[in-house]
Amino acid sequence: MTITALDPVILVGILGMAGVAVGALLQHRLGKTAEVERFRRQLRTDAYAAYLEAVGQSEQLRIIGDPDRRADISAAAILAKARICAFGAGPVVIALAAFEGSKEPGLTPAKKVLLLDLIQAMRRDAVGEADIDPRNIERILFQV
């Protein structure tokens, strides 16, 4: 039996090995891509949660008054804002800028609307869900 360049047995073997190699490379590449995306999503959601926690603590501090904690809460808020600017989605950064741009002290009715917009932007980025009626979030957060 002579082996020619187009021998079907050899060709099937070579194509099978090439298919396995390409499949392994694709699986590795896609797995890495998914892992990187999970890491980025975790960075974003951690930053969002840290910022919302700092906002809550800041409002609590304004109501109760505890000057010893003011510097710690302010530092946590600055760090969370920096993380959102670095890792957050564009619409979240824009909503954060609108909320932070309002220099009124405390959560005034106007700032509550901006905070609800920020939370909605965070939800769209982190969860990918359609908007929830802001009145429901307002009821939960502010017991209106």
HUSUL-V409222 format. One record per helix or strand. SS is the DSSP state (a for helix, b for strand). FROM is the first residue (numbers start at 1). TO is the last residue. If there is no record, write none. Layout:
# HUSUL-V409222
((SS,FROM,TO) (SS,FROM,TO))
This chain:
# HUSUL-V409222
((a,8,64) (a,67,87) (a,90,101) (a,109,126) (a,134,142))
